[in-house]
Amino acid sequence: MLNNPPKLTPELVAELNFLAHYDLDTMQEGIKVHKDADASVINAVQRLFDKKLVTLADGGYLTALGREVAEALQSTLTILTAK
């Protein structure tokens, strides 16, 4: 177990929320973030691009690493939201 696990900051939550919106059933669908989107979303996508999780600074497609992260995230969300 980590001594000091990372905390869920608002910035990290915004990144996770964006990744949760990808449709993992197809690799043919990307997500485009428009210039008039909320600043927190625009900034989150830029950070995901900088981390090489998405292909474009305004969204695009998941990279191979991004897909792995999105799969793990969506699985985690499915488990945590199960009744």
N, C-alpha and C positions, 0 to 999 in steps of 0.2 A: 504494500500500500504506500502511496505517495505521502511524504511528510507534509507537504504543502500543496494539496491538489489545486488546480486552477479554479478560479471562481467564475461564475456566470455573470459577466459584465453585460450591460445593455448592448455594447458593440458585438460581443460574441453571440448573444441571443439573436440579434439582427442577422448575423451571418448564418446561424443555424436555421432560422426561420426561412431564409431565402433558399437554402439547400433543401429544405423539406418540401418545397414546391415543385421540385423536378419530378417528372414522370419517369420512373425507372423501368417501365415496361417497354420503352422505346429509346433508342439512341438518336432518333431523328428529330426530336423536339428540344429546342433550346428555349431560353427565356430572355427577352429583351427588356431592359429597364430604360424607360424613357427619361428624358432630361427633366421633365416636370414631376417625376416621382419624389416621394419624401426623401429628404437629404440622408436620413439614416439608412435607407435602402441603397441609395446610390453609393454611399460610403462603404456599406457592407460588401457590395458587389466588387468594388475596387479592391478591398482587402482580400476577398476571395481570389480575385485575379492575381494579385501580388503573391498570394500563397500557391498559385498555380493549380487552383481547384476548378476554375472556369476558364473558358478560352478567350473571352473578351472582357474588357474593363466595364462594359455595360451588360454583362451576362453571358450570352452565348450558350455554348454546350459545356457539359461537365467534361473535365479531363479524366484520364484513367484514375488518377488519385482522387479527384473530386467525386467520381462515381463510387469509389470505395467508401469515402466519408459519408456520402448521401445514403448509401445502402445501410451502413451502420447506424446512422442517425434515424432513418425511417424505421428500422427494426426496433431501435430503442424506444422511439415514440409509440410504436404499436404496442409494445409490452407495457409501457408506463400508462397508456390510456385505456388498456383493456379493463373491462369491468369484472 
